[in-house]
Amino acid sequence: MSEDDNKKGKLKPFKDLYLISMVGIQLVVSILVGLIIGIYLDSKFGTSPILTLIFLLFGIGAGYINFFRVFRGEQK
């Protein structure tokens, strides 16, 4: 086993931690961005909860799409 392989083995837990935290942050940020845009548009147009719910769903969808992209990329 070479020195590079030994270093890669030691850094594997940090890489996994990085990926988990990256996915979690992306999920939360995309949901919050969708929520904030929806609240702003609702206050601008007076369409109480409709646009908030629509953009919240868009944010949730975008977060899970990012999650599956990262997960699929790690399996390759």
Distance bins in CASP14 RR format, pairs under 12 A and 6 or more apart:
PFRMAT RR
TARGET T0000
AUTHOR 0000-0000-0000
RMODE 2
METHOD distances of the structure
MODEL  1
1 7 0 0 0 0 0 1 0 0 0 0 0
1 8 0 0 0 0 0 1 0 0 0 0 0
1 9 0 0 0 0 1 0 0 0 0 0 0
1 10 0 0 0 0 0 1 0 0 0 0 0
2 8 0 0 0 0 1 0 0 0 0 0 0
2 9 0 0 0 0 0 1 0 0 0 0 0
3 9 0 0 0 0 0 1 0 0 0 0 0
3 10 0 0 0 0 0 1 0 0 0 0 0
4 10 0 0 0 0 0 1 0 0 0 0 0
4 11 0 0 0 0 0 1 0 0 0 0 0
5 11 0 0 0 0 0 1 0 0 0 0 0
5 12 0 0 0 0 0 1 0 0 0 0 0
6 12 0 0 0 0 0 1 0 0 0 0 0
7 14 0 0 0 0 0 1 0 0 0 0 0
7 15 0 0 0 0 0 1 0 0 0 0 0
8 14 0 0 0 0 0 1 0 0 0 0 0
8 15 0 0 0 0 1 0 0 0 0 0 0
9 15 0 0 0 0 1 0 0 0 0 0 0
9 16 0 0 0 0 0 1 0 0 0 0 0
11 17 0 0 0 0 0 1 0 0 0 0 0
11 18 0 0 0 0 1 0 0 0 0 0 0
12 18 0 0 0 0 0 1 0 0 0 0 0
12 19 0 0 0 0 0 1 0 0 0 0 0
12 74 0 0 0 0 0 1 0 0 0 0 0
13 19 0 0 0 0 0 1 0 0 0 0 0
13 20 0 0 0 0 0 1 0 0 0 0 0
14 20 0 0 0 0 0 1 0 0 0 0 0
14 21 0 0 0 0 0 1 0 0 0 0 0
15 21 0 0 0 0 0 1 0 0 0 0 0
15 22 0 0 0 0 0 1 0 0 0 0 0
15 74 0 0 0 0 1 0 0 0 0 0 0
16 22 0 0 0 0 0 1 0 0 0 0 0
16 23 0 0 0 0 0 1 0 0 0 0 0
16 70 0 0 0 0 0 1 0 0 0 0 0
16 74 0 0 0 0 1 0 0 0 0 0 0
17 23 0 0 0 0 0 1 0 0 0 0 0
17 24 0 0 0 0 0 1 0 0 0 0 0
18 24 0 0 0 0 0 1 0 0 0 0 0
18 25 0 0 0 0 0 1 0 0 0 0 0
18 70 0 0 0 0 0 1 0 0 0 0 0
18 74 0 0 0 0 0 1 0 0 0 0 0
19 25 0 0 0 0 0 1 0 0 0 0 0
19 26 0 0 0 0 0 1 0 0 0 0 0
19 66 0 0 0 0 0 1 0 0 0 0 0
19 67 0 0 0 0 0 1 0 0 0 0 0
19 69 0 0 0 0 0 1 0 0 0 0 0
19 70 1 0 0 1 0 0 0 0 0 0 0
19 71 0 0 0 0 1 0 0 0 0 0 0
19 73 0 0 0 0 1 0 0 0 0 0 0
19 74 1 0 0 1 0 0 0 0 0 0 0
19 75 0 0 0 0 0 1 0 0 0 0 0
20 26 0 0 0 0 0 1 0 0 0 0 0
20 27 0 0 0 0 0 1 0 0 0 0 0
20 67 0 0 0 0 0 1 0 0 0 0 0
20 70 0 0 0 0 1 0 0 0 0 0 0
20 71 0 0 0 0 0 1 0 0 0 0 0
20 74 0 0 0 0 0 1 0 0 0 0 0
21 27 0 0 0 0 0 1 0 0 0 0 0
21 28 0 0 0 0 0 1 0 0 0 0 0
21 70 0 0 0 0 0 1 0 0 0 0 0
22 28 0 0 0 0 0 1 0 0 0 0 0
22 29 0 0 0 0 0 1 0 0 0 0 0
22 63 0 0 0 0 0 1 0 0 0 0 0
22 66 0 0 0 0 1 0 0 0 0 0 0
22 67 0 0 0 0 0 1 0 0 0 0 0
22 69 0 0 0 0 0 1 0 0 0 0 0
22 70 1 0 0 1 0 0 0 0 0 0 0
22 71 0 0 0 0 0 1 0 0 0 0 0
22 74 0 0 0 0 0 1 0 0 0 0 0
23 29 0 0 0 0 0 1 0 0 0 0 0
23 30 0 0 0 0 0 1 0 0 0 0 0
23 63 0 0 0 0 1 0 0 0 0 0 0
23 64 0 0 0 0 0 1 0 0 0 0 0
23 65 0 0 0 0 0 1 0 0 0 0 0
23 66 1 0 0 1 0 0 0 0 0 0 0
23 67 1 0 1 0 0 0 0 0 0 0 0
23 68 0 0 0 0 1 0 0 0 0 0 0
23 69 0 0 0 0 1 0 0 0 0 0 0
23 70 1 0 1 0 0 0 0 0 0 0 0
23 71 1 0 0 1 0 0 0 0 0 0 0
23 72 0 0 0 0 0 1 0 0 0 0 0
23 73 0 0 0 0 0 1 0 0 0 0 0
23 74 0 0 0 0 1 0 0 0 0 0 0
24 30 0 0 0 0 1 0 0 0 0 0 0
24 31 0 0 0 0 0 1 0 0 0 0 0
24 32 0 0 0 0 0 1 0 0 0 0 0
24 63 0 0 0 0 1 0 0 0 0 0 0
24 64 0 0 0 0 0 1 0 0 0 0 0
24 66 0 0 0 0 1 0 0 0 0 0 0
24 67 1 0 0 1 0 0 0 0 0 0 0
24 70 0 0 0 0 1 0 0 0 0 0 0
24 71 0 0 0 0 0 1 0 0 0 0 0
25 31 0 0 0 0 0 1 0 0 0 0 0
25 32 0 0 0 0 0 1 0 0 0 0 0
25 63 0 0 0 0 0 1 0 0 0 0 0
25 66 0 0 0 0 0 1 0 0 0 0 0
25 67 0 0 0 0 0 1 0 0 0 0 0
25 70 0 0 0 0 0 1 0 0 0 0 0
26 32 0 0 0 0 0 1 0 0 0 0 0
26 33 0 0 0 0 0 1 0 0 0 0 0
26 59 0 0 0 0 0 1 0 0 0 0 0
26 61 0 0 0 0 0 1 0 0 0 0 0
26 62 0 0 0 0 1 0 0 0 0 0 0
26 63 1 0 0 1 0 0 0 0 0 0 0
26 64 0 0 0 0 1 0 0 0 0 0 0
26 65 0 0 0 0 1 0 0 0 0 0 0
26 66 1 0 1 0 0 0 0 0 0 0 0
26 67 1 0 0 1 0 0 0 0 0 0 0
26 68 0 0 0 0 0 1 0 0 0 0 0
26 69 0 0 0 0 1 0 0 0 0 0 0
26 70 1 0 0 1 0 0 0 0 0 0 0
26 71 0 0 0 0 0 1 0 0 0 0 0
27 33 0 0 0 0 0 1 0 0 0 0 0
27 59 0 0 0 0 1 0 0 0 0 0 0
27 60 0 0 0 0 1 0 0 0 0 0 0
27 61 0 0 0 0 1 0 0 0 0 0 0
27 62 0 0 0 0 1 0 0 0 0 0 0
27 63 1 0 1 0 0 0 0 0 0 0 0
27 64 1 0 0 1 0 0 0 0 0 0 0
27 65 0 0 0 0 0 1 0 0 0 0 0
27 66 1 0 0 1 0 0 0 0 0 0 0
27 67 1 0 0 1 0 0 0 0 0 0 0
27 68 0 0 0 0 0 1 0 0 0 0 0
27 69 0 0 0 0 0 1 0 0 0 0 0
27 70 0 0 0 0 0 1 0 0 0 0 0
27 71 0 0 0 0 0 1 0 0 0 0 0
28 34 0 0 0 0 0 1 0 0 0 0 0
28 35 0 0 0 0 0 1 0 0 0 0 0
28 59 0 0 0 0 0 1 0 0 0 0 0
28 60 0 0 0 0 0 1 0 0 0 0 0
28 62 0 0 0 0 0 1 0 0 0 0 0
28 63 0 0 0 0 1 0 0 0 0 0 0
28 66 0 0 0 0 0 1 0 0 0 0 0
28 67 0 0 0 0 0 1 0 0 0 0 0
29 35 0 0 0 0 0 1 0 0 0 0 0
29 36 0 0 0 0 0 1 0 0 0 0 0
29 59 0 0 0 0 1 0 0 0 0 0 0
29 60 0 0 0 0 0 1 0 0 0 0 0
29 62 0 0 0 0 1 0 0 0 0 0 0
29 63 0 0 0 0 1 0 0 0 0 0 0
29 66 0 0 0 0 1 0 0 0 0 0 0
30 36 0 0 0 0 0 1 0 0 0 0 0
30 37 0 0 0 0 0 1 0 0 0 0 0
30 55 0 0 0 0 0 1 0 0 0 0 0
30 56 0 0 0 0 0 1 0 0 0 0 0
30 57 0 0 0 0 0 1 0 0 0 0 0
30 58 0 0 0 0 1 0 0 0 0 0 0
30 59 1 0 1 0 0 0 0 0 0 0 0
30 60 1 0 0 1 0 0 0 0 0 0 0
30 61 1 0 0 1 0 0 0 0 0 0 0
30 62 1 0 1 0 0 0 0 0 0 0 0
30 63 1 0 1 0 0 0 0 0 0 0 0
30 64 0 0 0 0 1 0 0 0 0 0 0
30 65 0 0 0 0 1 0 0 0 0 0 0
30 66 1 0 0 1 0 0 0 0 0 0 0
30 67 0 0 0 0 1 0 0 0 0 0 0
31 37 0 0 0 0 0 1 0 0 0 0 0
31 38 0 0 0 0 0 1 0 0 0 0 0
31 52 0 0 0 0 0 1 0 0 0 0 0
31 55 0 0 0 0 1 0 0 0 0 0 0
31 56 1 0 0 1 0 0 0 0 0 0 0
31 57 0 0 0 0 1 0 0 0 0 0 0
31 58 0 0 0 0 1 0 0 0 0 0 0
31 59 1 0 1 0 0 0 0 0 0 0 0
31 60 1 0 1 0 0 0 0 0 0 0 0
31 61 0 0 0 0 1 0 0 0 0 0 0
31 62 0 0 0 0 1 0 0 0 0 0 0
31 63 1 0 0 1 0 0 0 0 0 0 0
31 64 0 0 0 0 1 0 0 0 0 0 0
31 66 0 0 0 0 0 1 0 0 0 0 0
31 67 0 0 0 0 0 1 0 0 0 0 0
32 38 0 0 0 0 0 1 0 0 0 0 0
32 39 0 0 0 0 0 1 0 0 0 0 0
32 55 0 0 0 0 0 1 0 0 0 0 0
32 56 0 0 0 0 1 0 0 0 0 0 0
32 59 0 0 0 0 1 0 0 0 0 0 0
32 60 0 0 0 0 0 1 0 0 0 0 0
32 62 0 0 0 0 0 1 0 0 0 0 0
32 63 0 0 0 0 0 1 0 0 0 0 0
33 39 0 0 0 0 0 1 0 0 0 0 0
33 40 0 0 0 0 0 1 0 0 0 0 0
33 55 0 0 0 0 1 0 0 0 0 0 0
33 56 0 0 0 0 0 1 0 0 0 0 0
33 58 0 0 0 0 1 0 0 0 0 0 0
33 59 1 0 0 1 0 0 0 0 0 0 0
33 60 0 0 0 0 0 1 0 0 0 0 0
33 61 0 0 0 0 0 1 0 0 0 0 0
33 62 0 0 0 0 1 0 0 0 0 0 0
33 63 0 0 0 0 1 0 0 0 0 0 0
33 66 0 0 0 0 0 1 0 0 0 0 0
34 40 0 0 0 0 1 0 0 0 0 0 0
34 41 0 0 0 0 1 0 0 0 0 0 0
34 42 0 0 0 0 0 1 0 0 0 0 0
34 51 0 0 0 0 1 0 0 0 0 0 0
34 52 0 0 0 0 1 0 0 0 0 0 0
34 53 0 0 0 0 0 1 0 0 0 0 0
34 54 0 0 0 0 1 0 0 0 0 0 0
34 55 1 0 1 0 0 0 0 0 0 0 0
34 56 1 0 1 0 0 0 0 0 0 0 0
34 57 0 0 0 0 1 0 0 0 0 0 0
34 58 1 0 1 0 0 0 0 0 0 0 0
34 59 1 0 1 0 0 0 0 0 0 0 0
34 60 0 0 0 0 1 0 0 0 0 0 0
34 61 0 0 0 0 1 0 0 0 0 0 0
34 62 1 0 0 1 0 0 0 0 0 0 0
34 63 0 0 0 0 1 0 0 0 0 0 0
35 41 0 0 0 0 0 1 0 0 0 0 0
35 42 0 0 0 0 0 1 0 0 0 0 0
35 49 0 0 0 0 0 1 0 0 0 0 0
35 51 0 0 0 0 0 1 0 0 0 0 0
35 52 1 0 0 1 0 0 0 0 0 0 0
35 53 0 0 0 0 1 0 0 0 0 0 0
35 54 0 0 0 0 0 1 0 0 0 0 0
35 55 1 0 0 1 0 0 0 0 0 0 0
35 56 1 0 1 0 0 0 0 0 0 0 0
35 57 0 0 0 0 0 1 0 0 0 0 0
35 58 0 0 0 0 1 0 0 0 0 0 0
35 59 1 0 0 1 0 0 0 0 0 0 0
35 60 0 0 0 0 1 0 0 0 0 0 0
35 62 0 0 0 0 0 1 0 0 0 0 0
36 42 0 0 0 0 0 1 0 0 0 0 0
36 43 0 0 0 0 0 1 0 0 0 0 0
36 51 0 0 0 0 0 1 0 0 0 0 0
36 52 0 0 0 0 1 0 0 0 0 0 0
36 55 0 0 0 0 1 0 0 0 0 0 0
36 56 0 0 0 0 1 0 0 0 0 0 0
36 58 0 0 0 0 0 1 0 0 0 0 0
36 59 0 0 0 0 0 1 0 0 0 0 0
37 43 0 0 0 0 0 1 0 0 0 0 0
37 44 0 0 0 0 0 1 0 0 0 0 0
37 51 0 0 0 0 1 0 0 0 0 0 0
37 52 0 0 0 0 1 0 0 0 0 0 0
37 53 0 0 0 0 0 1 0 0 0 0 0
37 54 0 0 0 0 1 0 0 0 0 0 0
37 55 1 0 1 0 0 0 0 0 0 0 0
37 56 0 0 0 0 1 0 0 0 0 0 0
37 57 0 0 0 0 0 1 0 0 0 0 0
37 58 0 0 0 0 1 0 0 0 0 0 0
37 59 0 0 0 0 1 0 0 0 0 0 0
37 62 0 0 0 0 0 1 0 0 0 0 0
38 44 0 0 0 0 1 0 0 0 0 0 0
38 45 0 0 0 0 1 0 0 0 0 0 0
38 46 0 0 0 0 0 1 0 0 0 0 0
38 47 0 0 0 0 1 0 0 0 0 0 0
38 48 0 0 0 0 0 1 0 0 0 0 0
38 49 0 0 0 0 1 0 0 0 0 0 0
38 50 0 0 0 0 1 0 0 0 0 0 0
38 51 1 0 1 0 0 0 0 0 0 0 0
38 52 1 0 1 0 0 0 0 0 0 0 0
38 53 0 0 0 0 1 0 0 0 0 0 0
38 54 1 0 0 1 0 0 0 0 0 0 0
38 55 1 1 0 0 0 0 0 0 0 0 0
38 56 1 0 0 1 0 0 0 0 0 0 0
38 57 0 0 0 0 0 1 0 0 0 0 0
38 58 0 0 0 0 1 0 0 0 0 0 0
38 59 0 0 0 0 1 0 0 0 0 0 0
39 45 0 0 0 0 0 1 0 0 0 0 0
39 46 0 0 0 0 0 1 0 0 0 0 0
39 47 0 0 0 0 0 1 0 0 0 0 0
39 48 0 0 0 0 0 1 0 0 0 0 0
39 49 0 0 0 0 1 0 0 0 0 0 0
39 50 0 0 0 0 0 1 0 0 0 0 0
39 51 0 0 0 0 1 0 0 0 0 0 0
39 52 1 0 1 0 0 0 0 0 0 0 0
39 53 0 0 0 0 0 1 0 0 0 0 0
39 54 0 0 0 0 0 1 0 0 0 0 0
39 55 0 0 0 0 1 0 0 0 0 0 0
39 56 0 0 0 0 1 0 0 0 0 0 0
40 46 0 0 0 0 0 1 0 0 0 0 0
40 47 0 0 0 0 0 1 0 0 0 0 0
40 51 0 0 0 0 1 0 0 0 0 0 0
40 52 0 0 0 0 1 0 0 0 0 0 0
40 55 0 0 0 0 1 0 0 0 0 0 0
41 47 1 0 0 1 0 0 0 0 0 0 0
41 48 0 0 0 0 0 1 0 0 0 0 0
41 49 0 0 0 0 0 1 0 0 0 0 0
41 50 0 0 0 0 1 0 0 0 0 0 0
41 51 1 0 1 0 0 0 0 0 0 0 0
41 52 1 0 0 1 0 0 0 0 0 0 0
41 53 0 0 0 0 0 1 0 0 0 0 0
41 54 0 0 0 0 1 0 0 0 0 0 0
41 55 1 0 0 1 0 0 0 0 0 0 0
41 56 0 0 0 0 0 1 0 0 0 0 0
41 58 0 0 0 0 0 1 0 0 0 0 0
42 48 1 0 0 1 0 0 0 0 0 0 0
42 49 1 0 0 1 0 0 0 0 0 0 0
42 50 1 0 0 1 0 0 0 0 0 0 0
42 51 1 0 1 0 0 0 0 0 0 0 0
42 52 1 0 1 0 0 0 0 0 0 0 0
42 53 0 0 0 0 1 0 0 0 0 0 0
42 54 0 0 0 0 1 0 0 0 0 0 0
42 55 0 0 0 0 1 0 0 0 0 0 0
42 56 0 0 0 0 0 1 0 0 0 0 0
43 49 0 0 0 0 0 1 0 0 0 0 0
43 51 0 0 0 0 1 0 0 0 0 0 0
43 52 0 0 0 0 1 0 0 0 0 0 0
44 51 0 0 0 0 1 0 0 0 0 0 0
44 52 0 0 0 0 0 1 0 0 0 0 0
45 51 1 0 0 1 0 0 0 0 0 0 0
45 52 0 0 0 0 0 1 0 0 0 0 0
46 52 0 0 0 0 0 1 0 0 0 0 0
47 53 0 0 0 0 0 1 0 0 0 0 0
47 54 0 0 0 0 1 0 0 0 0 0 0
47 55 0 0 0 0 0 1 0 0 0 0 0
49 55 0 0 0 0 0 1 0 0 0 0 0
49 56 0 0 0 0 1 0 0 0 0 0 0
49 57 0 0 0 0 0 1 0 0 0 0 0
50 56 0 0 0 0 0 1 0 0 0 0 0
50 57 0 0 0 0 0 1 0 0 0 0 0
51 57 0 0 0 0 0 1 0 0 0 0 0
51 58 0 0 0 0 0 1 0 0 0 0 0
52 58 0 0 0 0 0 1 0 0 0 0 0
52 59 0 0 0 0 0 1 0 0 0 0 0
53 59 0 0 0 0 0 1 0 0 0 0 0
53 60 0 0 0 0 0 1 0 0 0 0 0
54 60 0 0 0 0 0 1 0 0 0 0 0
54 61 0 0 0 0 0 1 0 0 0 0 0
55 61 0 0 0 0 0 1 0 0 0 0 0
55 62 0 0 0 0 0 1 0 0 0 0 0
56 62 0 0 0 0 0 1 0 0 0 0 0
56 63 0 0 0 0 0 1 0 0 0 0 0
57 63 0 0 0 0 0 1 0 0 0 0 0
57 64 0 0 0 0 0 1 0 0 0 0 0
58 64 0 0 0 0 0 1 0 0 0 0 0
58 65 0 0 0 0 0 1 0 0 0 0 0
59 65 0 0 0 0 1 0 0 0 0 0 0
59 66 0 0 0 0 1 0 0 0 0 0 0
59 67 0 0 0 0 0 1 0 0 0 0 0
60 66 0 0 0 0 0 1 0 0 0 0 0
60 67 0 0 0 0 0 1 0 0 0 0 0
61 67 0 0 0 0 1 0 0 0 0 0 0
61 68 0 0 0 0 1 0 0 0 0 0 0
61 69 0 0 0 0 0 1 0 0 0 0 0
62 68 0 0 0 0 0 1 0 0 0 0 0
62 69 0 0 0 0 0 1 0 0 0 0 0
63 69 0 0 0 0 1 0 0 0 0 0 0
63 70 0 0 0 0 0 1 0 0 0 0 0
63 71 0 0 0 0 0 1 0 0 0 0 0
64 70 0 0 0 0 0 1 0 0 0 0 0
64 71 0 0 0 0 0 1 0 0 0 0 0
65 71 0 0 0 0 0 1 0 0 0 0 0
65 72 0 0 0 0 0 1 0 0 0 0 0
66 72 0 0 0 0 0 1 0 0 0 0 0
66 73 0 0 0 0 0 1 0 0 0 0 0
67 73 0 0 0 0 0 1 0 0 0 0 0
67 74 0 0 0 0 0 1 0 0 0 0 0
68 74 0 0 0 0 0 1 0 0 0 0 0
68 75 0 0 0 0 0 1 0 0 0 0 0
69 75 0 0 0 0 0 1 0 0 0 0 0
69 76 0 0 0 0 0 1 0 0 0 0 0
70 76 0 0 0 0 0 1 0 0 0 0 0
END
